[in-house]
Amino acid sequence: FGGMLGWVAAAPQHAGRGLGMAASAAAVRRLIEAGYRDIFLLTDDFRLPALKIYLKLGYEPLLFTDGMKERWEEVYQKLNWHP
């Protein structure tokens, strides 16, 4: 019984206004209110703005294959994020 957060997007002219964070937080809140306890997402390494939002919301990477730790270390470095 899980829910998924995904495909959060905004028009480029609205970047940096917090819309992605607001939409993502609202979606997660709605999933929690609906009773979901396992909420997951899928994304790509190069989607740095989205990754930063997900990290701020408390998501943590699931390191399930070889090389993922190194990939996430690179993402953290690019975002200046300290887990």
C-alpha positions as CSV (number, residue, x, y, z in Angstrom):
1,F,0.0,0.0,0.0
2,G,2.2,2.8,-1.3
3,G,1.9,6.1,-3.0
4,M,4.2,7.9,-5.4
5,L,5.2,11.5,-5.9
6,G,6.4,12.2,-9.4
7,W,6.4,14.4,-12.5
8,V,6.5,17.7,-10.6
9,A,7.2,20.4,-13.1
10,A,6.7,24.1,-13.7
11,A,7.2,26.4,-16.6
12,P,10.8,27.7,-16.7
13,Q,9.7,31.3,-16.3
14,H,8.3,30.4,-12.8
15,A,11.5,28.7,-11.6
16,G,12.7,29.6,-8.2
17,R,9.4,30.7,-6.8
18,G,8.8,27.7,-4.5
19,L,6.1,26.1,-6.7
20,G,7.7,22.7,-6.8
21,M,8.1,22.6,-3.1
22,A,4.5,23.7,-2.5
23,A,3.1,21.2,-5.0
24,S,5.3,18.3,-3.6
25,A,4.5,19.1,0.0
26,A,0.8,19.2,-0.8
27,A,0.9,15.9,-2.7
28,V,2.7,14.2,0.2
29,R,0.3,15.7,2.7
30,R,-2.6,14.3,0.7
31,L,-1.1,10.9,0.4
32,I,-0.5,10.8,4.2
33,E,-4.1,11.9,4.8
34,A,-5.3,9.1,2.5
35,G,-3.5,6.6,4.8
36,Y,-0.4,5.9,2.7
37,R,2.6,5.1,4.9
38,D,5.1,4.1,2.1
39,I,5.5,7.1,-0.1
40,F,8.2,6.9,-2.8
41,L,9.5,8.7,-5.8
42,L,11.6,8.1,-8.9
43,T,13.8,10.7,-10.5
44,D,17.1,11.1,-12.4
45,D,20.5,12.3,-11.1
46,F,20.5,15.4,-13.3
47,R,17.2,16.7,-12.0
48,L,19.0,18.7,-9.3
49,P,16.2,21.2,-8.4
50,A,13.7,18.3,-7.9
51,L,16.3,16.3,-5.9
52,K,16.8,19.3,-3.6
53,I,13.1,19.6,-3.0
54,Y,12.8,15.9,-2.2
55,L,15.8,16.0,0.2
56,K,14.3,19.1,2.0
57,L,11.0,17.1,2.4
58,G,13.0,14.4,4.2
59,Y,13.4,11.8,1.5
60,E,16.5,9.7,1.5
61,P,18.0,7.7,-1.3
62,L,17.6,4.0,-1.4
63,L,21.1,2.6,-2.2
64,F,20.1,-0.7,-3.8
65,T,22.8,-1.3,-6.5
66,D,26.5,-1.0,-6.8
67,G,27.7,2.5,-7.5
68,M,24.6,4.3,-6.1
69,K,26.5,5.6,-3.0
70,E,29.0,7.3,-5.3
71,R,26.3,8.7,-7.5
72,W,24.5,10.2,-4.5
73,E,27.8,11.6,-3.2
74,E,28.2,13.4,-6.5
75,V,24.6,14.7,-6.3
76,Y,25.2,15.9,-2.7
77,Q,28.3,17.7,-3.8
78,K,26.5,19.5,-6.7
79,L,23.7,20.5,-4.3
80,N,26.1,21.5,-1.5
81,W,24.0,19.1,0.6
82,H,25.2,17.5,3.8
83,P,23.2,14.4,4.8
